């Protein structure tokens, strides 16, 4: 969070503004790339638009209620997407998926150990 004064919420430096623009552009590029490359129903992005900048250290009840209502509205508008993500997350994994995850876990566990030879 920002402290009061020059770095307060009413003052935003040019550097901060540029950083936000670059971060936003990069964030969108990553989303577009993941959405295009991954199989259907494996990537879900929930990114609500905030109509007001609220600092992380905010504790006023009215502001917290505002954030809650913004979140609820976002979820209502995206209910189908949320239900789809929940459905995908709740699916039983196939035997192939479980074996692949087990193999990756074992490979990660032994990576870098001197007594394990690499093929």
DSSP file (Angstrom, degrees, kcal/mol; ACC not computed):
  #  RESIDUE AA STRUCTURE BP1 BP2  ACC     N-H-->O    O-->H-N    N-H-->O    O-->H-N    TCO  KAPPA ALPHA  PHI   PSI    X-CA   Y-CA   Z-CA
    1    1 A X              0   0    0      0, 0.0     2,-0.3     0, 0.0     7,-0.0   0.000 360.0 360.0 360.0 159.1    0.0    0.0    0.0
    2    2 A X        -     0   0    0      1,-0.0     7,-0.2     3,-0.0     2,-0.1  -0.695 360.0-127.4 -95.6 146.8    1.1    3.6   -0.5
    3    3 A X        -     0   0    0     -2,-0.3    -1,-0.0     1,-0.1     4,-0.0  -0.452  37.4 -86.4 -85.6 165.2    1.7    6.0    2.4
    4    4 A X  S    S+     0   0    0     -2,-0.1     3,-0.4     4,-0.1     2,-0.4  -0.184  91.6  38.3 -66.0 162.1    0.1    9.4    2.6
    5    5 A X  S >  S-     0   0    0      1,-0.2     3,-2.1     2,-0.1     6,-0.2  -0.772 122.4  -3.7 101.9-143.0    1.6   12.4    0.9
    6    6 A X  T 3  S+     0   0    0     -2,-0.4    -1,-0.2     1,-0.3    -2,-0.1   0.822 140.5  45.1 -58.4 -33.1    3.3   12.4   -2.5
    7    7 A X  T 3  S+     0   0    0     -3,-0.4    -1,-0.3     5,-0.1    -2,-0.1   0.291  91.5 121.2 -94.6  10.9    2.9    8.6   -2.8
    8    8 A X  S X  S-     0   0    0     -3,-2.1     3,-1.3     1,-0.1    -4,-0.1  -0.042  82.8 -94.6 -69.5 175.5   -0.8    8.7   -1.6
    9    9 A X  T 3  S+     0   0    0      1,-0.3    -1,-0.1    -7,-0.2    44,-0.1   0.695 123.2  57.0 -68.7 -17.8   -3.7    7.5   -3.5
   10   10 A X  T 3  S+     0   0    0     -5,-0.2     2,-0.5     1,-0.1    -1,-0.3   0.623 102.5  62.8 -86.5 -12.1   -4.5   11.0   -4.9
   11   11 A X    <   +     0   0    0     -3,-1.3     2,-0.5    -6,-0.2    -1,-0.1  -0.955  59.8 176.6-116.8 126.0   -1.0   11.3   -6.4
   12   12 A X        -     0   0    0     -2,-0.5    -5,-0.1     4,-0.0    -3,-0.1  -0.983  22.6-136.8-129.5 122.3    0.3    8.9   -9.1
   13   13 A X     >  -     0   0    0     -2,-0.5     4,-2.2     1,-0.1     5,-0.2  -0.272  22.8-114.5 -72.9 161.2    3.7    9.4  -10.7
   14   14 A X  H  > S+     0   0    0      1,-0.2     4,-2.7     2,-0.2     5,-0.2   0.889 118.4  55.6 -60.0 -40.3    4.3    9.1  -14.4
   15   15 A X  H  > S+     0   0    0      1,-0.2     4,-2.5     2,-0.2    -1,-0.2   0.919 107.9  47.9 -59.8 -44.2    6.5    6.1  -13.7
   16   16 A X  H  > S+     0   0    0      2,-0.2     4,-2.3     1,-0.2    -1,-0.2   0.897 111.5  50.4 -64.1 -40.8    3.6    4.4  -11.8
   17   17 A X  H  X S+     0   0    0     -4,-2.2     4,-2.1     2,-0.2    -2,-0.2   0.927 112.3  46.2 -63.5 -44.9    1.2    5.2  -14.6
   18   18 A X  H  X S+     0   0    0     -4,-2.7     4,-2.7     1,-0.2     5,-0.2   0.903 111.2  52.6 -64.0 -41.3    3.6    3.8  -17.3
   19   19 A X  H  X S+     0   0    0     -4,-2.5     4,-2.7    -5,-0.2    -1,-0.2   0.908 109.4  49.5 -60.4 -42.4    4.2    0.7  -15.2
   20   20 A X  H  X S+     0   0    0     -4,-2.3     4,-2.4     2,-0.2    -1,-0.2   0.901 111.4  48.7 -64.2 -41.3    0.5    0.1  -14.9
   21   21 A X  H  X S+     0   0    0     -4,-2.1     4,-2.3     2,-0.2    -2,-0.2   0.927 114.5  45.0 -64.7 -45.2    0.0    0.4  -18.6
   22   22 A X  H  X S+     0   0    0     -4,-2.7     4,-2.6     2,-0.2     5,-0.2   0.918 113.9  49.8 -65.0 -43.6    2.8   -2.0  -19.4
   23   23 A X  H  X S+     0   0    0     -4,-2.7     4,-2.7    -5,-0.2    -2,-0.2   0.910 111.2  49.2 -61.4 -43.2    1.7   -4.4  -16.8
   24   24 A X  H  X S+     0   0    0     -4,-2.4     4,-2.2     2,-0.2    -1,-0.2   0.912 112.0  48.0 -63.3 -43.9   -1.9   -4.3  -18.2
   25   25 A X  H  X S+     0   0    0     -4,-2.3     4,-2.1     2,-0.2    -2,-0.2   0.921 114.2  46.2 -64.1 -44.2   -0.7   -4.9  -21.7
   26   26 A X  H  X S+     0   0    0     -4,-2.6     4,-2.4     1,-0.2    -2,-0.2   0.911 110.9  53.3 -64.3 -42.8    1.5   -7.8  -20.7
   27   27 A X  H  X S+     0   0    0     -4,-2.7     4,-2.1     1,-0.2    -1,-0.2   0.902 109.9  47.8 -58.9 -43.5   -1.2   -9.3  -18.6
   28   28 A X  H  X S+     0   0    0     -4,-2.2     4,-2.6     2,-0.2    -1,-0.2   0.884 109.8  52.8 -66.4 -39.7   -3.6   -9.2  -21.6
   29   29 A X  H  X S+     0   0    0     -4,-2.1     4,-2.5     2,-0.2    -2,-0.2   0.911 109.3  48.9 -62.6 -42.8   -1.0  -10.8  -23.9
   30   30 A X  H  X S+     0   0    0     -4,-2.4     4,-2.9     2,-0.2     5,-0.3   0.924 111.9  49.6 -63.0 -44.3   -0.5  -13.6  -21.4
   31   31 A X  H  X S+     0   0    0     -4,-2.1     4,-2.6     1,-0.2    -2,-0.2   0.934 112.2  47.2 -59.4 -47.3   -4.2  -14.2  -21.2
   32   32 A X  H  X S+     0   0    0     -4,-2.6     4,-1.8     1,-0.2    -1,-0.2   0.904 113.8  48.1 -62.1 -42.8   -4.6  -14.2  -25.0
   33   33 A X  H  X S+     0   0    0     -4,-2.5     4,-2.5     2,-0.2     5,-0.2   0.939 114.0  45.1 -65.3 -47.9   -1.7  -16.6  -25.4
   34   34 A X  H  X S+     0   0    0     -4,-2.9     4,-2.4     1,-0.2    -2,-0.2   0.912 112.2  52.1 -63.0 -42.2   -2.9  -19.0  -22.7
   35   35 A X  H  < S+     0   0    0     -4,-2.6    -1,-0.2    -5,-0.3    -2,-0.2   0.865 115.3  42.1 -62.0 -36.7   -6.5  -18.9  -24.0
   36   36 A X  H  < S+     0   0    0     -4,-1.8    -2,-0.2    -5,-0.2    -1,-0.2   0.851 119.6  41.1 -79.0 -36.2   -5.3  -19.7  -27.5
   37   37 A X  H  < S+     0   0    0     -4,-2.5    -2,-0.2    -5,-0.2    -3,-0.2   0.831  98.6  77.6 -86.9 -33.4   -2.7  -22.4  -26.7
   38   38 A X  S  < S-     0   0    0     -4,-2.4     3,-0.1    -5,-0.2     5,-0.1  -0.437  89.6 -98.2 -81.2 151.9   -4.4  -24.4  -24.0
   39   39 A X    >   -     0   0    0      1,-0.1     3,-1.0    -2,-0.1     4,-0.3  -0.226  56.5 -79.2 -60.6 156.8   -7.1  -27.0  -24.7
   40   40 A X  T 3  S+     0   0    0      1,-0.2    -1,-0.1     2,-0.1    -4,-0.0  -0.221 114.4  18.9 -57.4 147.2  -10.7  -25.9  -24.2
   41   41 A X  T 3  S+     0   0    0      2,-0.2    -1,-0.2    -3,-0.1     3,-0.1   0.757 100.9  92.8  63.2  28.7  -12.0  -25.8  -20.7
   42   42 A X  S <  S+     0   0    0     -3,-1.0     2,-0.5     1,-0.2    -2,-0.1   0.514  78.1  53.5-120.2 -12.6   -8.6  -25.8  -19.1
   43   43 A X        +     0   0    0     -4,-0.3     2,-0.4    -5,-0.1    -1,-0.2  -0.979  58.4 171.7-128.9 121.8   -8.0  -22.0  -18.7
   44   44 A X        -     0   0    0     -2,-0.5     2,-0.5    -3,-0.1    38,-0.0  -0.993  12.5-161.9-127.8 134.9  -10.4  -19.7  -16.9
   45   45 A X        -     0   0    0     -2,-0.4     2,-0.6     2,-0.0    -2,-0.0  -0.973   5.8-172.6-121.3 125.1   -9.6  -16.1  -16.1
   46   46 A X        +     0   0    0     -2,-0.5     2,-0.3     2,-0.0    -2,-0.0  -0.956  20.3 155.3-115.5 111.1  -11.6  -14.1  -13.6
   47   47 A X        -     0   0    0     -2,-0.6    -2,-0.0    27,-0.1     2,-0.0  -0.689  25.3-158.0-140.9  80.1  -10.6  -10.5  -13.7
   48   48 A X        -     0   0    0     -2,-0.3     2,-0.4     1,-0.1    23,-0.1  -0.306  19.3-122.1 -66.3 142.5  -13.2   -8.1  -12.4
   49   49 A X        -     0   0    0     21,-0.1     2,-0.6     2,-0.0    -1,-0.1  -0.693  23.1-145.6 -79.2 131.4  -13.1   -4.5  -13.5
   50   50 A X        -     0   0    0     -2,-0.4    17,-0.0     1,-0.1     3,-0.0  -0.893   8.2-160.5-102.6 122.2  -12.9   -2.2  -10.5
   51   51 A X  S    S+     0   0    0     -2,-0.6     2,-0.3     1,-0.1    -1,-0.1   0.570  80.7  35.8 -77.2  -7.6  -14.7    1.1  -10.9
   52   52 A X  S    S-     0   0    0      2,-0.0     2,-0.6    -3,-0.0    -1,-0.1  -0.997  83.9-119.1-146.4 140.2  -12.7    2.6   -8.1
   53   53 A X        -     0   0    0     -2,-0.3     2,-0.5   -44,-0.1    -2,-0.0  -0.707  33.6-173.9 -79.6 118.5   -9.1    2.2   -7.0
   54   54 A X        -     0   0    0     -2,-0.6    -2,-0.0     4,-0.0     4,-0.0  -0.967  22.4-124.3-117.9 123.7   -9.2    0.9   -3.4
   55   55 A X    >   -     0   0    0     -2,-0.5     3,-1.6     1,-0.1   -46,-0.0  -0.244  20.0-118.2 -64.9 154.0   -5.9    0.5   -1.5
   56   56 A X  T 3  S+     0   0    0      1,-0.3    -1,-0.1     3,-0.0    -2,-0.0   0.755 112.9  55.5 -63.9 -25.0   -4.9   -2.8   -0.1
   57   57 A X  T 3  S+     0   0    0    -55,-0.1    -1,-0.3     2,-0.0     2,-0.1   0.225  76.9 135.1 -94.4  16.1   -4.9   -1.5    3.5
   58   58 A X    <   +     0   0    0     -3,-1.6    -4,-0.0     1,-0.1     0, 0.0  -0.409  18.5 162.6 -65.7 136.0   -8.5   -0.2    3.3
   59   59 A X        +     0   0    0     -2,-0.1     2,-0.3     5,-0.0    -1,-0.1   0.341  27.4 123.1-137.2   4.8  -10.6   -1.0    6.3
   60   60 A X     >  -     0   0    0      1,-0.1     4,-2.4     2,-0.0     3,-0.4  -0.534  61.7-132.9 -72.3 135.1  -13.6    1.3    6.2
   61   61 A X  H  > S+     0   0    0     -2,-0.3     4,-2.6     1,-0.2     5,-0.2   0.875 104.0  53.3 -56.0 -43.2  -16.8   -0.6    6.2
   62   62 A X  H  > S+     0   0    0      1,-0.2     4,-1.7     2,-0.2    -1,-0.2   0.869 111.1  46.3 -64.8 -35.2  -18.4    1.3    3.4
   63   63 A X  H  > S+     0   0    0     -3,-0.4     4,-2.4     2,-0.2    -1,-0.2   0.891 112.8  49.4 -73.0 -39.2  -15.4    0.7    1.1
   64   64 A X  H  X S+     0   0    0     -4,-2.4     4,-2.3     2,-0.2    -2,-0.2   0.889 111.4  49.5 -66.5 -38.1  -15.3   -3.0    2.0
   65   65 A X  H  X S+     0   0    0     -4,-2.6     4,-2.6    -5,-0.2    -1,-0.2   0.878 108.7  53.9 -64.9 -37.7  -19.0   -3.3    1.3
   66   66 A X  H  X S+     0   0    0     -4,-1.7     4,-2.4    -5,-0.2    -2,-0.2   0.933 109.6  47.2 -60.0 -47.3  -18.4   -1.5   -2.0
   67   67 A X  H  X S+     0   0    0     -4,-2.4     4,-2.4     1,-0.2    -2,-0.2   0.900 111.5  51.6 -62.1 -40.8  -15.7   -4.2   -2.9
   68   68 A X  H  X S+     0   0    0     -4,-2.3     4,-2.5     1,-0.2    -2,-0.2   0.929 110.8  46.8 -62.1 -45.6  -18.1   -6.9   -1.9
   69   69 A X  H  X S+     0   0    0     -4,-2.6     4,-2.5     2,-0.2    -1,-0.2   0.882 110.8  52.4 -67.1 -37.0  -20.9   -5.6   -4.1
   70   70 A X  H  X S+     0   0    0     -4,-2.4     4,-2.3     2,-0.2    -1,-0.2   0.931 111.7  47.1 -60.7 -45.0  -18.5   -5.2   -7.0
   71   71 A X  H  X S+     0   0    0     -4,-2.4     4,-2.4     2,-0.2    -2,-0.2   0.904 111.5  50.0 -63.5 -42.7  -17.4   -8.8   -6.6
   72   72 A X  H  X S+     0   0    0     -4,-2.5     4,-2.3     2,-0.2    -1,-0.2   0.912 110.8  49.3 -63.5 -42.7  -21.0  -10.1   -6.3
   73   73 A X  H  X S+     0   0    0     -4,-2.5     4,-2.3     2,-0.2    -1,-0.2   0.914 110.9  50.8 -62.3 -41.8  -22.0   -8.2   -9.5
   74   74 A X  H  X S+     0   0    0     -4,-2.3     4,-1.5     1,-0.2    -2,-0.2   0.926 111.2  47.6 -61.0 -45.2  -19.0   -9.6  -11.3
   75   75 A X  H  < S+     0   0    0     -4,-2.4    -1,-0.2     1,-0.2     7,-0.2   0.874 110.2  52.4 -66.2 -36.6  -19.9  -13.1  -10.3
   76   76 A X  H >< S+     0   0    0     -4,-2.3     3,-1.1     1,-0.2    -1,-0.2   0.918 111.0  47.1 -62.8 -43.2  -23.5  -12.7  -11.3
   77   77 A X  H 3< S+     0   0    0     -4,-2.3    -1,-0.2     1,-0.2    -2,-0.2   0.768 120.9  38.4 -69.1 -24.9  -22.5  -11.5  -14.7
   78   78 A X  T 3X S+     0   0    0     -4,-1.5     4,-2.4    -5,-0.2    -1,-0.2  -0.021  76.4 124.6-115.4  28.7  -20.0  -14.4  -15.1
   79   79 A X  H <> S+     0   0    0     -3,-1.1     4,-2.8     1,-0.2     5,-0.2   0.887  73.4  51.7 -59.3 -42.4  -22.1  -17.1  -13.4
   80   80 A X  H  > S+     0   0    0      1,-0.2     4,-2.2     2,-0.2    -1,-0.2   0.920 111.7  46.8 -62.4 -43.5  -21.9  -19.5  -16.4
   81   81 A X  H  > S+     0   0    0      2,-0.2     4,-2.4     1,-0.2    -1,-0.2   0.899 112.8  49.6 -64.9 -40.6  -18.2  -19.2  -16.6
   82   82 A X  H  X S+     0   0    0     -4,-2.4     4,-2.4    -7,-0.2    -2,-0.2   0.913 111.1  49.0 -64.6 -43.8  -17.8  -19.7  -12.9
   83   83 A X  H  X S+     0   0    0     -4,-2.8     4,-2.3    -5,-0.2    -2,-0.2   0.889 110.9  51.0 -63.4 -38.8  -20.1  -22.8  -13.0
   84   84 A X  H  X S+     0   0    0     -4,-2.2     4,-2.5    -5,-0.2    -2,-0.2   0.928 110.5  48.3 -64.3 -45.0  -18.0  -24.2  -15.9
   85   85 A X  H  X S+     0   0    0     -4,-2.4     4,-2.6     1,-0.2    -2,-0.2   0.913 112.1  49.4 -61.9 -43.0  -14.8  -23.7  -14.0
   86   86 A X  H  X S+     0   0    0     -4,-2.4     4,-1.6     2,-0.2    -1,-0.2   0.892 110.8  50.8 -63.1 -39.4  -16.2  -25.4  -10.9
   87   87 A X  H  < S+     0   0    0     -4,-2.3     4,-0.5     2,-0.2    -2,-0.2   0.927 111.7  46.5 -63.6 -45.7  -17.5  -28.3  -13.1
   88   88 A X  H >< S+     0   0    0     -4,-2.5     3,-1.1     1,-0.2    -2,-0.2   0.916 112.6  50.0 -64.2 -43.4  -14.0  -28.8  -14.7
   89   89 A X  H 3< S+     0   0    0     -4,-2.6    -1,-0.2     1,-0.2    -2,-0.2   0.797 109.7  52.4 -66.0 -27.5  -12.3  -28.6  -11.3
   90   90 A X  T 3< S+     0   0    0     -4,-1.6    -1,-0.2    -5,-0.2    -2,-0.2   0.490  84.8 113.1 -87.6  -3.4  -14.6  -31.1   -9.8
   91   91 A X  S <  S-     0   0    0     -3,-1.1     2,-0.2    -4,-0.5    -3,-0.0  -0.397  74.3-110.7 -72.0 145.2  -14.1  -33.7  -12.6
   92   92 A X        -     0   0    0     -2,-0.1     2,-0.2     1,-0.1    -1,-0.1  -0.548  36.4-117.6 -70.8 136.5  -12.4  -37.0  -11.7
   93   93 A X        -     0   0    0     -2,-0.2    -1,-0.1     1,-0.1     2,-0.0  -0.480  27.1-114.8 -76.4 147.4   -9.0  -37.2  -13.3
   94   94 A X     >  -     0   0    0     -2,-0.2     4,-2.3     1,-0.1     5,-0.2  -0.323  26.5-108.6 -74.1 164.3   -8.4  -40.0  -15.9
   95   95 A X  H  > S+     0   0    0      1,-0.2     4,-2.5     2,-0.2     5,-0.2   0.889 121.2  53.9 -60.2 -39.9   -5.9  -42.8  -15.1
   96   96 A X  H  > S+     0   0    0      1,-0.2     4,-2.5     2,-0.2    -1,-0.2   0.916 108.1  49.0 -62.9 -43.5   -3.5  -41.3  -17.7
   97   97 A X  H  > S+     0   0    0      2,-0.2     4,-2.4     1,-0.2    -2,-0.2   0.915 112.0  48.7 -62.5 -42.7   -3.6  -37.8  -16.0
   98   98 A X  H  X S+     0   0    0     -4,-2.3     4,-2.3     2,-0.2    -2,-0.2   0.911 112.7  47.4 -64.9 -42.0   -3.0  -39.4  -12.5
   99   99 A X  H  X S+     0   0    0     -4,-2.5     4,-2.6     2,-0.2    -1,-0.2   0.912 112.1  50.2 -65.2 -42.4    0.0  -41.4  -13.9
  100  100 A X  H  X S+     0   0    0     -4,-2.5     4,-2.3     1,-0.2    -2,-0.2   0.909 111.9  47.6 -63.1 -42.3    1.4  -38.4  -15.6
  101  101 A X  H  X S+     0   0    0     -4,-2.4     4,-2.4     2,-0.2    -1,-0.2   0.893 112.0  50.2 -65.6 -39.3    1.2  -36.3  -12.5
  102  102 A X  H  X S+     0   0    0     -4,-2.3     4,-2.4     2,-0.2    -2,-0.2   0.922 111.3  48.6 -63.6 -44.4    2.8  -39.1  -10.4
  103  103 A X  H  X S+     0   0    0     -4,-2.6     4,-2.5     1,-0.2    -2,-0.2   0.900 112.3  48.3 -63.1 -41.4    5.7  -39.4  -12.9
  104  104 A X  H  X S+     0   0    0     -4,-2.3     4,-2.7     2,-0.2    -1,-0.2   0.912 110.5  51.6 -66.2 -41.5    6.2  -35.6  -12.9
  105  105 A X  H  X S+     0   0    0     -4,-2.4     4,-2.2     2,-0.2    -2,-0.2   0.928 112.0  46.2 -59.8 -46.2    6.1  -35.5   -9.1
  106  106 A X  H  X S+     0   0    0     -4,-2.4     4,-2.0     2,-0.2    -2,-0.2   0.911 112.6  50.1 -64.0 -42.7    8.8  -38.3   -8.9
  107  107 A X  H  X S+     0   0    0     -4,-2.5     4,-1.0     1,-0.2    -2,-0.2   0.913 112.0  47.9 -62.1 -42.4   10.9  -36.6  -11.5
  108  108 A X  H  < S+     0   0    0     -4,-2.7    -1,-0.2     1,-0.2     3,-0.2   0.868 109.8  53.6 -65.8 -36.5   10.7  -33.3   -9.6
  109  109 A X  H  < S+     0   0    0     -4,-2.2    -1,-0.2     1,-0.2    -2,-0.2   0.898 116.3  36.8 -64.6 -40.8   11.6  -35.0   -6.3
  110  110 A X  H >< S+     0   0    0     -4,-2.0     3,-1.9    -5,-0.1    -1,-0.2   0.502  85.3 122.7 -94.3  -4.4   14.7  -36.6   -7.7
  111  111 A X  T 3< S+     0   0    0     -4,-1.0     3,-0.1     1,-0.3    -3,-0.0  -0.368  81.7  11.9 -62.0 129.6   15.9  -33.8   -9.9
  112  112 A X  T 3  S+     0   0    0      1,-0.3     2,-0.3     4,-0.1    -1,-0.3   0.356  89.7 133.0  88.0  -6.1   19.4  -32.7   -9.0
  113  113 A X    X   -     0   0    0     -3,-1.9     3,-1.2     1,-0.1    -1,-0.3  -0.635  56.0-137.4 -79.5 135.7   20.2  -35.6   -6.7
  114  114 A X  T 3  S+     0   0    0     -2,-0.3    -1,-0.1     1,-0.2    -2,-0.0   0.767  97.1  57.4 -67.7 -26.6   23.6  -37.1   -7.5
  115  115 A X  T 3  S+     0   0    0      2,-0.1     2,-0.6    -5,-0.0    -1,-0.2   0.488  90.1  83.1 -86.0  -0.9   22.6  -40.7   -7.2
  116  116 A X  S <  S-     0   0    0     -3,-1.2     2,-0.3    -6,-0.2    -4,-0.1  -0.902  71.0-150.3-104.6 118.5   20.0  -40.5   -9.9
  117  117 A X        -     0   0    0     -2,-0.6     2,-0.4     2,-0.0    -2,-0.1  -0.636  12.4-128.1 -87.8 145.5   21.3  -40.8  -13.4
  118  118 A X              0   0    0     -2,-0.3    -1,-0.0     1,-0.1    -7,-0.0  -0.722 360.0 360.0 -91.5 140.6   19.5  -39.0  -16.3
  119  119 A X              0   0    0     -2,-0.4    -1,-0.1     0, 0.0    -2,-0.0   0.436 360.0 360.0 -89.0 360.0   18.6  -41.0  -19.3
